Amino acid sequence: MNPSNHLRKYTLGAMLLGAAAGCAGRPQILPNSDASLRRSSAQFAADAAKRHPYKADAPRGGEIAARAQVGYMIDQLEVANLSDTDWDDVEVWVNKKYVIYIPKVEKGADRVKVINFRMLFDESGNSFPTDNTKTRIESVEVYKDGKMYDVTTKLAD
């Protein structure tokens, strides 16, 4: 075997091992493109516990200019703000049970927030199931400015 090929394989293996070790306690392997979503599972769970219970009594704002796309094969939800303004201090609720806080959701279809299922937590500290044979995403809502809004949701292509 060529020594440089052996070195490449060794380097690649070390990088993969390092990436896996570096993400211990993280809900995803690759860092999220949004720095505010680069937290540990424990941090997401603790934050979600503070946001429960679901705000059933919040005024309804109707359908918001947004879209959500569900990718069951990769266990992630993508949310895009299609309005004319950025959103601040947003809670994304899935099935009225699982929540994640996002400090800022920038406007624009190209400014997608990627939410791994293991970033969404219920009030008991359980993340959204990654075995999606029984639990599917039925609804996505955005809580902002004291109102709960419905988000149009579709399956990923």
Number of C-alpha atoms within 10 A of each C-alpha: 5 6 8 9 10 11 11 11 12 12 12 12 12 12 12 12 11 11 14 14 11 12 14 12 13 19 23 21 13 12 14 16 11 15 8 11 20 17 16 17 21 15 14 23 23 15 17 25 18 9 16 16 14 16 14 9 8 12 12 13 15 12 14 16 15 20 19 22 20 21 16 17 10 11 17 21 25 17 24 21 23 18 14 10 11 12 16 13 12 17 19 21 25 22 15 17 15 28 31 24 20 17 13 14 19 19 18 15 13 10 15 21 20 18 22 20 23 20 29 27 27 22 19 12 17 15 21 24 15 17 11 12 8 7 11 15 15 10 15 23 23 23 22 15 11 12 14 23 22 19 23 16 19 14 11 14 6
